[in-house]
Amino acid sequence: MNMRITPILLVLGLFVLAGWQSAKVALFNGENLDGWINYGEEKWYVEDGLLICESGPKAQYGYLGTEKYYKDFDLTLEFKQEANGNSGVFFRSTVDGTKVSGWQVEVAPPEHDTGGVYESYGRGWLIKPDPEKDKFLKMGEWNKMRIRVVGSTVTTWLNGEQMIELTDEKIGEGEGGIALQIHDGGGIKVKWRNIMIEEL
């Protein structure tokens, strides 16, 4: 064996490992809202390392969107619903005032289709999870959601269980960022943490 090759292979291996480790990046730094834009007058704030959304006095729709656009990605995050808990994760979306264009992966109380995909100001529900999958949602506890968007195909998981897979031509043409939603109606509070994305 040529021993001179070994250090080269070691260095290459370290580069590969470093690349693998840095593939996923944090969208939320646990300290402030750097990298995000607040749309609307609802409350978005950081407390004890958590990102929290809460209904404001006007109880309208609100969004916290990334400054950066993401096309193909694998996103993971954790959420904990308090009170109503009606929220969502938008992808390939843009916001004008509080009118959003794009697609939402639903985050909602039991029996309200968490993990399904809804098109706001458009076709409405594109796909809902099978009703029996609602049991995977842990209301009032931490839940882990994964959203994978590649081309025209969206796949979602909740606490390790696949909720839906959808292929849609219009989604494939979409451009925009990631946005967290707070629903209108008031009385809503959701906590978020470990928001990580890997661009594909």
N, C-alpha and C positions, 0 to 999 in steps of 0.2 A: 504493500500500500504506500502511496506517495504521501508522506506526512505533511508536505507543504500544502496539500489541498484541504487538510482538516481545518486550519484557521479560517480559510475562505468560506468553507461550508458553514462554520460556526457563525461567522458574521452574517452570511446570507440568512441563516436560520433566525438570528436575532431580528433582522429586518422584517422577515415574514411574520414573526411573532408580534413585533411591535405594531405592524400594520393590522393584524387581526385584532389586537387588543384595542386599537384606536378606531375600529370600524364603527362602533356605536358611540354616539356623542350625546351628552345631556342637553336637552332643550331648556331645562329649568335648573338654575345653579343653586337653588336652595337658600338664596340670600336676597334676591331682588328680581325685578321683572325685566332685566336686560335681555334684549333680543325679541321682546314681545311688544305688541301694540294693543292698547285697550280701546275697544269700540263700544260706545254707549256709556251709561251712567251707573251701571251695576258695580258692585264691589269686587275687586280683585286685589288680593294682598298676600304677603308672606308672613307666616307666623310659625315659630318653632321649626323652621326648615321645610314647612309645607306650603304649597300654593293653595289658596282658598278662594272660592267664588261664593258670593252671597248676594241675595236680592237686596237692591237699594230701595229708597223711598218710592220711586216711580214704578217698581216691579215690572220692568220691561225686559225685552231681550238684551243680552249683552254677550260680547265675544272678546276673547283674548287670543290674538293671532300672532303667529311668528312673522318676523320681518322677512325671513327667507322663504322662497318657494321650494317645495319638495315634489318631485315627480314620482319616481319609483322608490319605495322605502319599506322598511320593516320597523314599526313603531311599537314600543311597549310602555305602559304606564300603569300606575296604581291609583285607584280612586276609592273614596269612602263617602257614602251618602249620609247626610244628616237631614232631618226634616223631609221635605218633598224629594229632593235629590234628582229632579229632572234636568238633565244636562246632555252633553254629547261631545264628540270629537269630530270636527270637520277636517276634510282633506281636499287637496287641490281646489281650494276655496279662496274667494276674495270677499271683502266686506266693504260696503259703501254705507256709511252711517251705521245703522244696525240692520241693514238688509244684506244677507249673505247669499252668495252664489256658489253652489258646490254641493258636496255630499257629506252627510253626517252619519257617523256610527253612533247609534243611540246609547245613551247612558240614562237609565230611568229606574223608577221603583219597580218592584215585582209586578209581573203581568203586563209590562209595557214595552216589551221587545228589545231589551238591552242586547246589543251586538248586531242588530239589524241595520240596514242602510236606507236612509231617507234623503230625498232630494228636495231641498227647500226652494220655495217659489218656482216649482217645476212639476215633476211627475209625482211627487209625494213618495210614499213607500215603494221602494224597488224590491226589497226582500225583507222578510221577517224570519227570525229563528223559529224552529219548531217549538210549539208551546211547552213541550216537556223539558226543553233545555232551560226554561226559566229557573229551574231548581239550582242551577249553577251560580246564580247571583246571590251574594251574601249581603243583604241589606243591613246597613249600620256597621259593617266590617270592611276591612280592606279587601278590594278585589283587584286582580291583575288582568288587564286587557292587552291584547296584541292585535295590531292591524297591519296587514301586509298588502301593499298596493303595487302591482306590477303590470304595466300596460293597461289593459282593459279589465283586469281581474282583481277583485277585492276579496280578501279572506279575513275573517275575524275569529278570535278566540277569547274566551272568558274563563279565567282560572284554569287554563290548560285544556279546556274543551272547545272544539271548533263549533262556532255558532252558525256561520253562513259562508258560502262562497258564491260570488256573483261575477259574471262577465257581462260588461255593458259597454257598447261602443262609445257612447257619449262620455262616460267616465274616462275612457282611454284618451279622449281629446282634451280633457281638462287640464288647466294650469292654475296653480295657486299654492297657498301655504296650509299649515296646520292651524286649527283654531279650536279652542275650548269654548263651549257655549254655556250660558245660564239662561234657562227658559223664562218666559214671562209668567206673571201670575203671583209672584211673591212667595215668601216662606221657603226659599230654596237655599241650601248650603251644601257644598261639595268640597271635599279636600282631595288634593292631588299630590303625588310624589313620584320620584324615580321615572321621570319622563325622558325616555331614551330613544334615539332614532339611528338607524343605519341606512344610508343611502345605497341603493342597489344599481 
